[in-house]
Amino acid sequence: QVQLVQSGAEVKKPGASVKVSCKTSGYTFADYYMHWVRQAPGQGLEWMGWVNPNSGDTSYSQKFQGRVTMTRDTSITTAYMDLSSLTSDDTAVYFCAREGATLRHCDYWGQGTLVTVSS
Amino acid sequence: QSALTQPASVSGSPGQSITISCTGTSSDVGGYNYVSWYQQHPGKAPKLMIYDVSNRPSGVSNRFSGSKSGNTASLTISGLQAEDEADYYCNSFTDKSNPYVFGTGTKVTVL
């Protein structure tokens, strides 16, 4: 069965960077785009970007351009999201989510990773 | 780029039907049949309920249905059950600078 398992919670200081991983199994990793979505406490969902695991191509939300890097390691079927220059506004749960075969929606989601930014 | 507009809350009694709206523009909801809906229980990851406006993934109850008219998409839950109490988010593909946008979210309460 398809599984997306994310790395554990992180606590970071302002100005630092965080790297969240998303280990996948149960499907052909290279065949499905991986999206990253975040949710601040008590707030809604916010799309951050996607990575094409086959080519490494990426597309980022303008809001995060220059601060986010999405990568993948096909040898271990894992996707990564790196966010730099953290501020308290980046405190949120970060989800990875696989784009469905028929495109433009996400059919499987990771469990989420809480990133807390605090001095 | 603004989020799609959803009502903050919708409520209904068990067995009733409710409808959640998701209003965008001709650049997103109105321009593409790529509207999806997600259910999220507290502390959990979102779950895909509807994709491509009206398609249900395998395993999702047929009590959930989706539609679209102009720039507004809708999710209808019929035969409301206690387990349907959750937050619901719409999402659309867009031709703006960011290719995807979520709705503001709707809290569904089962009375």
HADDOCK unambig.tbl for C-alpha pairs under 7 A between the chains (distance, minus, plus):
assign (segid A and resid 44 and name CA) (segid B and resid 104 and name CA) 6.07 0.50 0.50
assign (segid A and resid 44 and name CA) (segid B and resid 105 and name CA) 6.15 0.50 0.50
assign (segid A and resid 45 and name CA) (segid B and resid 102 and name CA) 6.45 0.50 0.50
assign (segid A and resid 46 and name CA) (segid B and resid 102 and name CA) 6.53 0.50 0.50
assign (segid A and resid 47 and name CA) (segid B and resid 100 and name CA) 6.67 0.50 0.50
assign (segid A and resid 47 and name CA) (segid B and resid 101 and name CA) 6.61 0.50 0.50
assign (segid A and resid 61 and name CA) (segid B and resid 98 and name CA) 5.29 0.50 0.50
assign (segid A and resid 62 and name CA) (segid B and resid 98 and name CA) 6.54 0.50 0.50
assign (segid A and resid 104 and name CA) (segid B and resid 34 and name CA) 6.07 0.50 0.50
assign (segid A and resid 104 and name CA) (segid B and resid 93 and name CA) 6.53 0.50 0.50
assign (segid A and resid 105 and name CA) (segid B and resid 36 and name CA) 6.23 0.50 0.50
assign (segid A and resid 105 and name CA) (segid B and resid 51 and name CA) 6.40 0.50 0.50
assign (segid A and resid 106 and name CA) (segid B and resid 48 and name CA) 6.83 0.50 0.50
assign (segid A and resid 107 and name CA) (segid B and resid 48 and name CA) 5.74 0.50 0.50
assign (segid A and resid 109 and name CA) (segid B and resid 45 and name CA) 6.49 0.50 0.50
assign (segid A and resid 110 and name CA) (segid B and resid 45 and name CA) 6.91 0.50 0.50
assign (segid A and resid 111 and name CA) (segid B and resid 44 and name CA) 6.95 0.50 0.50
assign (segid A and resid 111 and name CA) (segid B and resid 45 and name CA) 5.60 0.50 0.50
assign (segid A and resid 112 and name CA) (segid B and resid 45 and name CA) 6.59 0.50 0.50
